């Protein structure tokens, strides 16, 4: 019975984290509408934190998530992503992540 309660608790936490991600996206959109840099930054930070924690609850380590992000950035660079071509956003982010 204890194992069943643990599974139910884990499922409930995952569902709660999913709603947190949606809530942070909603808050981000509102902050963008209002033009509040402070609220935009807070919303983006909350979204990133919730995404990492949700990944961990789903069995993905922070390191694996970081590695996957770096792989995605490399692929975007190789594929000639527009944000890289126009602003070098992809390579700048990759450089930032590698220096952490």
Secondary structure, 3 states (H helix, E strand, C coil): CHHHHHHHHHHHHHHHHHHHHHHHHHHHHHHHHHCCHHHHHHHHHHHHHHHHHHHHHCCCCHHHHHHHHHHHHHHHHHCCCHHHHHHCHHHHHHHHHHHC
